[in-house]
Amino acid sequence: MKAKLKVIKNWEFEEFELTGTSFKYSPTGCKGMVARSEDEIVFWTYHFVQKCSGVLWVKGEVSRWIPSPEPKEQQDVWEDPVLLSCDRGILLVCPASKSLWWMPQMDGEWIPIPMDNWCAQGIPKPVAVTGSQGVFPIVCRVDNSADATNSFTSLTVDFETMTAHWAESGSCVYSKAGTRQTHLAAVERAGGNFAQADFHYNYPMIGSILEQNGQFYAFLESSTINPAGLSLMGYYWYLELKENGLFKKKLWGKDNLSRLPGKHGMRRKFSGDRTCLILSPIFKNDDWKGKQKVLRLSDLVLIDLAMPRGYASFHVLDVWGNRVFLSDEKDKLVLCEMTLE
């Protein structure tokens, strides 16, 4: 299936670098933003003039810069906040200060929400996500690799009582129960320290995660983090996971990429409206010639995107309904209408 993109609106934000690290070089790259409606998107970004990080909230003709609620002395560049979105507003999980903040609407203020525990396994990573019914799946890392996205957990927020609770445990992803058992036994022998476990486990990197009615769905981006090894990416898979991290069902993807001629690899994230996966090839020598596509989750149909004239180098950031947000990965933001052909 094919879709044509037509430009509706352009923005330029000279004070910001909208996307940060390129998606090519990190499992968290270009994933710190989330669409909230047909003309609304929120970024976690850096303000060059004010020299601080925070949220850029864009909606139609209006935009607002909102500095981070986390005190500067508690901020840590290795523990960036995680941006969450839902029908009740946006939230910010701040790993460095172990705090949670809520902003109900664009013109509101940060409101702290107490948590009765903290992420049980790993450090939350800045992969923005849309939650449902107060449940937010969170991508984490459990070892010493700063950009790793090798585990997941969930955070449940009760907006009526203003409380939040993390799942009692998190999990890495495993294709076999025996491998999981061996790995966790090694971690236990190491006193819970994943980095010191005597069993070397080649963790799958979780590019993005979705929770729906108690079921977890993830997009795995092989086990490669370092761009020097991108040619060694072995697979990519969209699949359903059990809560303990075991594969439940492979839904779409490809194995044995290393056996194919040339370099291959895929990254991306679930759309803000939770209806599709935005797929981004890392290299330009595969069957897709480096062009992005959208995988519709309802029927696993791939949609080829015809970029507007003059925007071939722009990157698809997010999708909401028939609206697509593009960026030059610097300071330009574009809203397009998507028409299926």
C-alpha positions as CSV (number, residue, x, y, z in Angstrom):
1,M,0.0,0.0,0.0
2,K,1.1,3.6,-0.7
3,A,0.4,6.9,0.9
4,K,1.1,10.4,-0.3
5,L,2.1,13.2,2.2
6,K,0.9,16.8,1.6
7,V,2.4,19.6,3.7
8,I,-0.2,21.4,5.8
9,K,2.0,23.5,8.2
10,N,5.6,24.4,8.8
11,W,7.3,25.5,12.1
12,E,10.8,26.5,12.8
13,F,12.3,26.6,16.3
14,E,15.8,28.1,16.1
15,E,16.4,27.9,19.9
16,F,16.0,24.1,19.8
17,E,17.5,20.9,18.4
18,L,14.2,19.0,18.2
19,T,15.4,15.4,18.0
20,G,18.8,15.2,19.6
21,T,20.8,12.1,18.8
22,S,20.1,10.6,15.4
23,F,18.1,7.3,15.3
24,K,20.9,5.7,13.5
25,Y,23.3,5.8,16.4
26,S,21.3,4.8,19.4
27,P,18.2,2.8,20.4
28,T,16.9,5.9,22.1
29,G,17.8,8.3,19.3
30,C,15.0,10.5,17.9
31,K,12.4,9.0,20.3
32,G,12.0,11.8,22.8
33,M,8.8,13.1,21.3
34,V,5.1,12.0,21.1
35,A,2.1,13.2,19.1
36,R,-1.0,13.9,21.1
37,S,-3.5,14.9,18.4
38,E,-3.7,15.8,14.7
39,D,-1.9,19.1,15.2
40,E,-0.2,18.5,18.6
41,I,3.2,17.1,19.5
42,V,5.4,17.3,22.6
43,F,9.2,17.1,22.6
44,W,11.8,16.6,25.4
45,T,14.5,18.9,24.1
46,Y,17.3,21.4,25.0
47,H,16.9,25.2,24.8
48,F,20.2,26.7,23.5
49,V,19.5,30.2,24.8
50,Q,18.3,29.3,28.3
51,K,20.9,26.5,28.4
52,C,18.5,24.0,30.0
53,S,16.4,21.0,29.1
54,G,12.6,20.8,29.1
55,V,9.4,20.3,27.2
56,L,8.4,22.0,23.9
57,W,4.7,21.7,23.5
58,V,3.3,22.5,20.0
59,K,-0.4,22.7,19.2
60,G,-1.6,24.3,16.0
61,E,-0.5,28.0,16.0
62,V,0.6,27.9,19.7
63,S,3.8,26.6,21.2
64,R,5.1,26.7,24.7
65,W,8.6,26.0,26.2
66,I,8.4,24.5,29.7
67,P,11.6,24.0,31.7
68,S,12.2,20.8,33.4
69,P,10.7,20.5,36.9
70,E,13.7,18.6,38.1
71,P,16.1,20.7,40.1
72,K,19.3,21.5,38.2
73,E,21.6,20.0,40.9
74,Q,19.7,16.7,40.5
75,Q,19.8,16.5,36.7
76,D,22.0,13.9,35.1
77,V,22.8,13.7,31.4
78,W,23.0,9.9,31.6
79,E,19.5,9.7,33.1
80,D,17.3,11.8,30.9
81,P,13.6,12.1,31.8
82,V,11.0,9.9,30.0
83,L,8.1,11.7,28.4
84,L,4.7,10.1,28.8
85,S,1.4,11.1,27.2
86,C,-2.2,10.2,27.7
87,D,-5.7,11.7,27.6
88,R,-5.0,13.3,31.0
89,G,-2.0,15.4,29.8
90,I,1.7,14.6,29.8
91,L,4.0,13.2,32.5
92,L,7.7,13.3,33.1
93,V,9.6,10.4,34.8
94,C,12.9,11.8,36.2
95,P,15.3,8.9,36.9
96,A,18.0,11.1,38.5
97,S,15.7,12.5,41.2
98,K,13.4,9.5,41.1
99,S,10.4,11.8,40.7
100,L,7.2,11.9,38.6
101,W,5.5,15.1,37.4
102,W,2.2,15.7,35.6
103,M,1.0,18.6,33.5
104,P,-2.8,18.3,32.7
105,Q,-2.9,20.8,29.9
106,M,-0.6,23.0,27.8
107,D,-1.1,26.1,29.9
108,G,-0.8,24.3,33.2
109,E,2.1,23.9,35.6
110,W,4.1,20.8,36.8
111,I,2.3,18.9,39.5
112,P,4.3,16.3,41.5
113,I,2.7,12.8,41.8
114,P,4.0,10.7,44.7
115,M,5.2,7.2,43.9
116,D,5.0,4.4,46.5
117,N,8.0,2.6,45.0
118,W,10.6,3.0,42.3
119,C,11.6,1.1,39.1
120,A,12.6,-2.3,40.4
121,Q,15.0,-3.3,37.7
122,G,17.1,-0.9,35.6
123,I,17.0,2.8,34.8
124,P,14.2,4.2,32.7
125,K,15.3,5.3,29.3
126,P,14.0,8.3,27.2
127,V,11.7,6.5,24.8
128,A,8.4,8.6,24.8
129,V,5.2,6.6,24.9
130,T,1.4,7.0,25.0
131,G,-0.2,5.2,27.9
132,S,-3.8,3.9,28.2
133,Q,-6.0,3.7,31.2
134,G,-3.2,5.0,33.4
135,V,-0.7,2.3,32.5
136,F,2.6,3.3,30.8
137,P,5.1,0.7,29.6
138,I,8.7,1.9,30.2
139,V,11.9,0.9,28.4
140,C,14.9,0.6,30.8
141,R,18.5,-0.5,30.9
142,V,20.0,-3.0,33.4
143,D,23.7,-2.9,32.6
144,N,26.5,-0.3,32.3
145,S,25.9,0.5,28.6
146,A,24.5,4.1,28.7
147,D,22.4,3.8,25.6
148,A,21.1,0.3,26.1
149,T,17.4,-0.4,26.1
150,N,17.5,-3.9,27.3
151,S,14.6,-4.3,29.7
152,F,11.1,-3.1,30.3
153,T,8.6,-2.5,33.1
154,S,5.4,-0.5,33.7
155,L,4.2,2.5,35.7
156,T,0.5,2.8,36.8
157,V,-0.8,6.2,37.6
158,D,-4.1,6.9,39.4
159,F,-5.0,10.5,38.6
160,E,-7.9,10.5,41.0
161,T,-5.9,9.7,44.1
162,M,-2.7,11.3,42.7
163,T,-0.6,8.2,43.3
164,A,1.7,6.1,41.1
165,H,3.1,2.6,41.4
166,W,5.8,0.7,39.5
167,A,5.4,-3.0,38.7
168,E,7.0,-5.2,41.3
169,S,9.6,-6.4,38.7
170,G,10.9,-5.7,35.3
171,S,12.3,-8.0,32.6
172,C,14.7,-8.3,29.8
173,V,13.5,-10.0,26.6
174,Y,14.2,-13.7,25.9
175,S,13.3,-16.0,23.1
176,K,13.8,-19.2,25.2
177,A,12.8,-20.0,28.8
178,G,16.0,-21.9,29.4
179,T,18.1,-18.8,28.5
180,R,16.0,-16.6,30.8
181,Q,16.5,-19.1,33.7
182,T,20.3,-19.3,33.2
183,H,20.7,-15.5,32.8
184,L,18.6,-14.7,35.9
185,A,20.5,-17.3,38.0
186,A,23.8,-15.7,37.0
187,V,22.4,-12.2,38.0
188,E,21.3,-13.6,41.3
189,R,24.8,-15.0,41.9
190,A,26.2,-11.5,41.2
191,G,24.0,-10.0,43.9
192,G,21.5,-8.6,41.4
193,N,24.2,-6.8,39.4
194,F,23.5,-7.5,35.7
195,A,26.8,-6.1,34.6
196,Q,28.7,-8.5,36.8
197,A,26.8,-11.7,35.9
198,D,29.1,-14.6,34.9
199,F,26.7,-15.5,32.0
200,H,27.1,-13.3,29.0
201,Y,23.7,-12.5,27.6
202,N,23.4,-10.7,24.3
203,Y,20.4,-8.5,25.2
204,P,17.8,-7.6,22.5
205,M,17.4,-3.9,22.3
206,I,13.8,-2.7,22.8
207,G,13.2,0.1,20.3
208,S,9.7,0.8,21.5
209,I,7.0,-0.8,23.7
210,L,3.2,-0.7,23.8
211,E,0.8,-2.0,26.5
212,Q,-2.7,-2.9,25.6
213,N,-5.2,-4.6,27.9
214,G,-2.5,-6.1,30.0
215,Q,-0.5,-7.4,26.9
216,F,2.9,-6.1,26.0
217,Y,4.1,-5.5,22.4
218,A,7.6,-4.5,21.5
219,F,9.8,-3.7,18.5
220,L,13.3,-5.3,18.9
221,E,16.2,-3.7,17.2
222,S,18.7,-6.5,17.3
223,S,21.3,-6.3,20.1
224,T,23.5,-3.6,18.7
225,I,24.1,-0.2,20.4
226,N,27.4,1.1,19.1
227,P,27.3,2.6,15.6
228,A,30.7,1.0,14.9
229,G,28.9,-2.4,14.8
230,L,25.7,-1.4,12.9
231,S,26.6,-3.7,10.1
232,L,26.2,-6.6,12.5
233,M,22.6,-6.1,13.3
234,G,21.1,-9.5,13.0
235,Y,17.3,-9.1,13.1
236,Y,14.3,-6.8,13.8
237,W,11.0,-8.0,15.1
238,Y,7.6,-6.7,16.1
239,L,6.3,-9.2,18.6
240,E,4.0,-9.8,21.6
241,L,5.8,-10.4,24.9
242,K,4.8,-12.2,28.0
243,E,5.1,-10.1,31.2
244,N,8.3,-12.1,32.1
245,G,9.9,-11.0,28.9
246,L,9.6,-14.3,26.9
247,F,8.5,-14.2,23.3
248,K,4.8,-14.9,23.0
249,K,4.3,-14.4,19.3
250,K,6.3,-13.0,16.5
251,L,4.1,-10.7,14.4
252,W,6.4,-9.1,11.8
253,G,10.1,-8.8,11.1
254,K,13.1,-10.5,9.7
255,D,15.9,-12.7,10.9
256,N,19.5,-13.5,9.7
257,L,20.2,-10.0,8.4
258,S,23.9,-10.7,8.5
259,R,23.5,-13.3,5.7
260,L,22.1,-10.8,3.3
261,P,24.4,-8.7,1.0
262,G,25.2,-5.2,2.2
263,K,24.3,-3.7,5.6
264,H,20.9,-4.0,7.2
265,G,19.1,-2.8,10.3
266,M,15.9,-1.2,11.5
267,R,14.9,1.2,14.3
268,R,11.7,3.0,15.3
269,K,8.8,3.5,17.6
270,F,5.1,3.1,18.0
271,S,3.0,6.1,16.9
272,G,1.5,8.5,19.3
273,D,-2.0,7.3,18.4
274,R,-0.9,3.6,19.1
275,T,-2.1,2.5,15.6
276,C,1.2,1.9,13.8
277,L,4.9,1.4,13.9
278,I,7.1,4.0,12.2
279,L,10.0,2.1,10.7
280,S,13.3,3.6,9.8
281,P,16.0,1.7,8.0
282,I,19.5,2.6,9.2
283,F,21.2,2.0,5.8
284,K,20.3,2.9,2.2
285,N,21.4,-0.3,0.5
286,D,18.5,-2.6,1.6
287,D,15.2,-3.3,-0.3
288,W,13.7,-0.1,1.0
289,K,16.6,2.1,-0.2
290,G,16.7,3.7,3.3
291,K,13.1,5.0,3.0
292,Q,10.8,5.0,6.0
293,K,7.6,3.1,6.0
294,V,4.6,2.6,8.4
295,L,3.4,-0.8,9.6
296,R,-0.3,-0.7,10.4
297,L,-0.9,-2.7,13.5
298,S,-4.5,-3.7,12.8
299,D,-3.6,-5.8,9.8
300,L,0.2,-5.7,9.5
301,V,0.1,-3.9,6.2
302,L,3.2,-1.9,5.2
303,I,2.5,1.6,3.9
304,D,5.1,3.2,1.6
305,L,5.3,7.0,2.2
306,A,5.7,9.4,-0.7
307,M,7.4,12.4,0.8
308,P,6.4,15.9,-0.3
309,R,8.5,17.6,-2.9
310,G,11.6,19.2,-1.3
311,Y,11.3,17.1,1.9
312,A,13.0,13.9,0.9
313,S,15.6,14.3,3.5
314,F,13.1,14.9,6.3
315,H,12.4,12.2,8.9
316,V,9.0,10.9,10.1
317,L,8.7,11.6,13.8
318,D,5.2,10.5,14.6
319,V,1.7,9.7,13.3
320,W,-1.7,10.6,14.5
321,G,-4.6,9.4,12.4
322,N,-4.0,10.8,8.9
323,R,-1.5,13.4,10.1
324,V,2.2,12.9,10.0
325,F,4.9,15.0,11.7
326,L,8.2,15.4,9.9
327,S,11.5,17.0,10.9
328,D,14.9,17.8,9.5
329,E,16.3,16.5,12.8
330,K,17.4,20.0,13.7
331,D,15.0,22.9,14.1
332,K,12.3,22.4,11.5
333,L,9.0,20.7,12.1
334,V,6.4,19.9,9.4
335,L,2.8,18.7,9.6
336,C,1.5,16.6,6.7
337,E,-1.8,15.1,5.6
338,M,-1.5,11.4,4.7
339,T,-3.7,10.1,1.9
340,L,-3.8,6.4,1.1
341,E,-3.6,5.5,-2.6
